[in-house]
Amino acid sequence: MAAIVNTAYDEGPRERSGPAAATALKTEYDLVFITHLPSFYKINLYEQLSRRSRVLVVFLGASSTIRTGDFVTSPKAFDHVFLSDGSVEGRPTVANLWQLWRLLRRVRPRLLLVNGWELPEFWLALLLAGCPRGLVMETTGLGVSPTGLKSAVKKLVLGRVDLVMASGQMHAEFMRRMGFRGDVFVTRGVGIINKPARAQQQAVRPYAKQFLYVGRLAPEKNIDFLFALFRRLAPEGFTLTVAGGESSFQDGNIHHVGYQANDRMPELFAAHDFLILPSLSEPWGLVIEESLSCGTAVVVSEACGASELVAHGVNGLLLDVTQLETAAAQLRSITVDDHQRMQAHCGRAAIDAKDEGQVQSYLDALNSLNGRGSV
């Protein structure tokens, strides 16, 4: 499959394929990203960066077989290449490697960034790039052994990297445990969410013990613990809405509403007192940002990368997920005044400021490259 190129400069967006497509690209860029697919939050980040630097994004695929429709969006404001126009899971890896090799022969970035260390395309890019190289690290490292074959591969990748863009403090600490001694820039995010209009942000509402879970029904999300917790709290008036899965049904005080489109989320957050996310492993947790941005406080485990955005007792609670009764006691202890105080400390302004810092962290990394100017 030939690469599909879209150039966002000069004449505006246009798609071309085949050998001539590469001529649509510039040869010099500030930032070249190699990433999986055009997820909405990555597109938002790249568009912000493209306003302040020359950006090219190389997508391994155009879609995903395991993500819902509105997870993927079309990039418009920056130059980009799709190595494959199918799903990232079913992409032709050999053809992708060939297309990437051809691309890297003619494009000269000031900084090349790969969005992971697990795929052959990332390895090839780090091997061939004749410029400073960076790794976008979105793994917290919880449960990852520092020894063994997989760890050895990760350390080989880190050996080809000049700097790391770590999503949060847990991610940065993981890099240090893996022996990385280069510069680590903490971005405090994995992208930029679709934020609500300010009019959609939640007005002050009375506390009604209504909690919301948003996400996949997967073991690492600690779903069994969550359901057991709310069954225990049912006699005390606690309810849980579950936005995830394929069907809608009622199970006692647990109401399953199935998958919800992104544009419905502000309304759903506004109808609940807290978002709850008791994950055992969560690389970041964009839904935490979405909830806070909409004005809804959060109850999350410390295994969530984005838990660093939560000030315990201020804009939410850090939930102890080691013992069911301990977690139940934490929820029982929330008073009307507690809820009102935490809700008052939520809102879009703090997330906007965080995201400006996220964009700036990439520009700081670019400016750290000695003798190559500044942005």
Secondary structure, 3 states (H helix, E strand, C coil): CCCEEECCCCCCCCEEECHHHHHHCCCEEEEEEEECCCEHHHHHHHHHHHCCCCEEEEECCCECCCCCHHHECCCCCCEEEECCCCECCCCCHHHHHHHHHHHHHHCEEEEEEECCCCCHHHHHHHHHCCCCEEEEECCCCCCCCCCCHHHHHHHHHHCCCCEEEECCHHHHHHHHHCCCCCEEEECCCCCCCCCCCHHHCCCCCCCCCEEEEECCCCHHHCHHHHHHHHHHHHHHCCEEEEECCCCCEEECCEEECCCCCHHHHHHHHHCCCEEEECCCCECCCHHHHHHHHHCCEEEEECCEHHHHHCCECCCEEEECCCCHHHHHHHHHCCCHHHHHHHHHCCCHHHHHHHHHHHHHHHHHHHHCCCCCCCC
